């Protein structure tokens, strides 16, 4: 049964969608069955792997709001073992529509429950907000990854995010855990980047991934071609970083399972 992981940060421009796309791709490349869920109405995770969201007949909206079975909506990507549950502009109004529905915070949870046994990992790309769609992502998840850019004001807004996570734990999903923070847009020439790494590690002791995502032109270019970095430039620094991040997550899960079996 799939482990469900949400990538969450209400700040835009922190590498959240890039991380969701490439983490999902490299988990699949490692032999895992992976579903990427595009929970952002902007649909950047969908377009970033080559899906034209303007021409979709159905999207995640039709499952969350209208009750369509997700298997009718899921799309295969060019990476073997990597599927996509796409977004569309319809999802932009879902926050308002969901308010009037029963179990409004559990709509995504119920959608993913239908297909959870088909995958090893389900990766959710959340919107850059802390609204009802993001709450649905948190409630549906086992763990959270927080992308943090290694730039000025990196920690701004994290206290609000952590407060929201705690509220979800207390009221909706008591098993929700923070898997860790992933540092993005790192520039080794920049002294500030090194300082931010220290601050984030102090803020999340023991919960910061060793793999650091560099600032990279190739990573920035890949979504414009509708490709993950694996399929765009697999030898780039960004590709190596996401491959290492996927390995780190798989290794953590192996260790967790080993600890439970002892």
C-alpha positions in Angstrom: 0.0 0.0 0.0 1.3 3.4 -1.0 3.0 5.8 1.3 1.4 9.2 0.7 3.6 12.3 0.8 2.6 15.9 0.4 5.1 18.6 -0.6 3.9 21.7 1.2 4.9 25.3 1.5 2.5 28.2 1.1 5.3 30.4 -0.3 5.6 30.3 -4.0 8.9 29.9 -5.8 10.5 27.5 -3.4 10.9 24.6 -5.9 7.9 22.7 -4.6 6.5 21.6 -8.0 9.9 20.9 -9.4 10.6 18.7 -6.4 7.3 16.9 -6.7 7.8 16.1 -10.4 11.4 15.0 -10.1 11.0 13.1 -6.8 8.1 11.1 -8.4 10.1 10.5 -11.5 13.2 9.2 -9.7 11.2 7.0 -7.3 9.7 5.4 -10.5 13.1 5.2 -12.0 14.2 3.3 -8.9 11.6 0.7 -9.7 8.7 2.0 -7.5 5.1 2.4 -8.7 4.3 6.1 -8.2 1.3 8.4 -8.6 1.9 12.2 -8.8 -1.2 14.1 -7.7 -1.5 17.6 -9.0 -3.5 19.4 -6.3 -2.6 22.9 -7.6 -5.3 24.6 -9.8 -2.4 26.2 -11.8 -1.6 22.7 -13.1 2.2 23.2 -13.2 3.0 19.7 -12.2 0.8 18.4 -15.0 2.1 20.7 -17.7 5.7 20.2 -16.3 5.5 16.6 -17.5 3.9 17.3 -20.8 0.2 17.3 -20.2 -1.9 20.1 -21.8 -4.3 20.8 -19.0 -6.5 23.0 -21.3 -7.5 20.0 -23.3 -8.2 17.5 -20.5 -11.7 16.1 -20.5 -11.5 15.2 -16.8 -9.1 16.1 -13.9 -8.7 15.7 -10.2 -11.7 18.1 -9.8 -14.0 15.4 -11.2 -12.9 12.9 -8.5 -12.8 15.3 -5.6 -16.0 17.2 -6.2 -18.1 15.1 -8.6 -17.1 11.6 -7.3 -15.6 10.1 -10.5 -13.4 7.1 -10.0 -9.8 8.2 -10.2 -8.7 5.3 -12.4 -10.8 6.9 -15.2 -8.7 10.1 -14.9 -5.2 8.9 -14.3 -2.7 9.4 -17.1 0.5 7.4 -17.8 3.7 9.5 -18.2 6.7 8.7 -20.3 8.5 7.2 -17.3 7.6 3.6 -16.7 5.7 3.1 -13.4 4.9 6.9 -13.0 1.3 7.9 -13.3 -0.4 11.3 -13.0 -3.7 12.5 -11.5 -3.8 15.8 -13.4 -5.2 19.2 -12.3 -7.1 21.7 -14.3 -8.6 25.2 -14.0 -11.8 23.6 -12.7 -10.0 22.9 -9.4 -9.7 26.7 -8.8 -13.3 26.9 -7.8 -13.2 23.6 -5.8 -12.3 25.4 -2.6 -15.6 27.1 -2.6 -17.6 24.1 -3.8 -16.0 21.8 -1.2 -17.2 24.1 1.6 -20.8 22.9 1.1 -19.9 19.1 0.8 -19.9 16.5 3.5 -16.5 15.6 4.9 -15.0 18.4 2.9 -11.5 17.9 4.4 -11.5 14.2 3.5 -12.4 14.4 -0.2 -8.9 13.7 -1.5 -8.4 11.1 1.2 -11.4 9.2 -0.1 -10.2 9.5 -3.7 -6.8 8.1 -3.0 -8.2 5.3 -0.8 -9.7 3.9 -4.0 -6.3 3.4 -5.7 -3.8 3.4 -2.8 -3.0 -0.3 -3.2 -1.9 0.2 -6.8 1.2 2.2 -5.9 4.3 2.3 -3.6 4.3 6.1 -3.4 1.7 8.8 -4.0 3.3 12.3 -4.2 1.0 15.3 -3.8 2.0 18.7 -5.2 0.0 21.1 -3.0 -1.0 24.7 -3.9 1.1 27.6 -2.6 -1.5 28.4 0.1 -3.0 26.9 3.3 -6.6 26.7 2.0 -9.0 23.8 1.8 -7.2 22.1 -1.1 -3.9 22.0 0.9 -5.8 20.8 4.0 -7.2 18.0 1.9 -3.6 17.1 0.9 -2.5 17.0 4.5 -5.4 14.9 5.7 -4.8 12.4 2.9 -1.0 12.2 3.6 1.1 10.0 5.9 4.1 12.4 5.8 5.1 15.9 4.6 8.1 17.2 2.8 8.7 20.9 3.2 10.8 22.5 0.4 12.8 25.4 1.6 14.8 27.6 -0.7 18.3 28.6 0.6 17.7 32.3 0.1 16.8 35.4 2.2 13.5 35.0 4.2 13.7 31.2 3.7 12.0 30.5 7.1 9.4 33.2 6.7 5.9 31.7 7.0 7.1 28.3 8.3 5.6 29.0 11.7 2.2 29.4 10.1 2.7 26.2 8.1 3.7 24.3 11.2 0.7 25.7 13.1 -1.6 24.4 10.3 0.1 21.0 10.4 -0.5 20.8 14.1 -4.1 21.8 13.8 -4.6 19.0 11.2 -2.9 16.5 13.5 -5.1 17.5 16.5 -8.4 17.5 14.6 -8.2 15.5 11.4 -5.1 13.3 10.9 -3.4 12.4 14.1 -0.8 10.1 12.3 0.5 12.9 10.1 4.3 13.3 10.3 6.9 15.7 8.9 9.4 13.5 6.9 11.7 16.4 6.5 12.7 19.7 4.9 14.5 19.6 1.5 16.8 22.5 0.7 16.4 23.9 -2.8 18.0 26.5 -5.1 21.4 26.1 -3.3 24.2 28.2 -4.7 27.5 27.1 -3.2 29.1 30.5 -4.2 26.7 32.3 -2.0 27.5 32.7 1.7 23.9 33.4 2.5 23.0 29.9 1.1 25.4 28.3 3.6 24.0 30.4 6.4 20.4 29.4 5.5 21.3 25.7 5.5 22.5 26.1 9.1 19.3 28.0 10.1 17.0 25.3 8.6 19.0 22.5 10.3 18.6 24.3 13.6 14.9 24.8 13.0 14.3 21.1 12.0 16.9 19.2 14.0 17.3 15.7 12.5 14.6 16.4 9.9 16.6 17.9 7.0 17.4 15.7 4.0 21.1 15.3 3.2 20.4 15.7 -0.5 20.5 19.4 -1.4 18.9 20.6 -4.7 21.2 23.1 -6.5 20.1 26.3 -8.3 20.2 25.0 -11.9 19.4 26.4 -15.3 18.6 22.9 -16.6 16.1 22.3 -13.7 14.4 25.6 -14.6 14.3 24.8 -18.3 12.9 21.2 -18.1 9.2 22.0 -17.3 9.1 24.3 -20.3 9.7 21.3 -22.5 7.2 19.2 -20.5 9.9 16.9 -19.1 11.3 15.9 -15.8 15.0 16.4 -15.3 15.5 12.7 -15.8 14.1 12.9 -19.3 15.6 16.3 -20.1 19.2 16.1 -18.8 19.9 13.0 -16.7 23.6 13.9 -16.3 23.0 17.4 -14.8 23.6 18.4 -11.2 19.9 18.8 -10.6 19.2 15.3 -11.9 21.9 13.8 -9.5 20.4 15.7 -6.6 16.9 14.4 -7.1 18.1 10.9 -7.7 19.9 11.1 -4.4 16.8 12.5 -2.7 14.7 9.6 -4.0 17.3 7.1 -2.8 17.3 8.8 0.6 13.6 8.5 1.0 13.6 4.8 -0.1 16.4 4.1 2.4 14.5 5.8 5.2 11.5 3.7 4.5 13.6 0.5 4.5 15.0 1.5 7.9 11.6 2.3 9.3 10.2 -1.1 8.2 13.3 -2.8 9.7 12.8 -1.0 13.0 9.1 -2.1 13.2 10.0 -5.7 12.5 12.6 -6.0 15.2 
